[in-house]
Amino acid sequence: MIKFFSLILFPLLLMFSCKQEGKALAPADLKLQLANSYYTNGLYQAAVDEYLEYINNYQIDLNRQASTYFNIANIYFERINYYEKALQYYFKIKYLYPQSSLQNEVGKKIVNCLERLKRTKDANRYMQQQAALDKNSIEEKRPGAVLAEIGKRKITQGDLDFEIGKLPAYMQNQFNDKKAKQEFLKQFVVQELLYDSAKKQGLDKDKEVVDGTFRIQKSLMAERILQAEMKDQPQITATDAQLFYKANKERYAEKDENEKVIKQKPFKEVAEQAARDLAFQRQQEAYQKLAERLMKANNVEIYVDRVQ
């Protein structure tokens, strides 16, 4: 009987082994290309499956693992709108890859997921926890020479760079030279002093301030929606700016009181301005498309002839 089973099992095991050997893994870079291709073509769940296989079946370093999980989480958050699943992967990065450079962005995404899930209390609690954890590491996150002191508070080069970095890209270009940064620093310090003084007077609870804060919040939220609308647009290159300049030369010409062109400014002289103008034009176009789409989706009717 034993001999009989051996005769049956051996060929089966051999066949199984051959099948396993036949399933050779594709090269890691091709696996990643396939996942990226699925994503590019809107096959988001297929992309997630491939990314997971890439992590589970290939020897990749911790940073690559974290960035791949981040791609998966973003797909669930931004494309599939499955916020619970996105939250799962953001937390995985948060706690299993503490050294990842993505930690700051992951923290923001966790809050966004909780807000989308209508878990505002959880979002607030998470932010409070992170604030408590980060309180002792502020100097580490924004290092550099001390540029100013407000009482015991020190403002470092890292603080200055961080504040400039929060400005829109076209505005950041205005603070490339030392003198412009010095002026920004002075304005920043004055703004902090005014804020501290106003808070001491209880103006943070003033009705007009509260109302104004709400209006600013609405404006910022609308701006974020517009940014999301434009996120897939390519960056403006020098060639783009030059083409825009050629198509709008009169905009960059000196004119007399009768609007007659006196001098045409060369592209080199107005390159940055042309890039900013092009960025603004693209933003306006994106805004218009978004506005039209939202109005159509919400059956909006505007009766301009009734305005008095």
Secondary structure, DSSP 8 states (H G I E B T S, - for coil): -HHHHHHHHHHHHHHHHHHHHH-----HHHHHHHHHHHHHTT-HHHHHHHHHHHHHHS---HHHHHHHHHHHHHIIIIII--HHHHHHHHHHHHHH-TT-TTHHHHHHHHHHHHHHTT-HHHHHHHHHHHHHHHGGGHHHHS-S-EEEEETTEEEEHHHHHHHHHTS-HHHHGGG-SHHHHHHHHHHHHHHHHHHHHHHHTTGGG-HHHHHHHHHHHHHHHHHHHHHHHHTTS----HHHHHHHHHHTGGGGEEE-TT--EEEE--HHHHHHHHHHHHHHHHHHHHHHHHHHHHHHHTT----GGG--
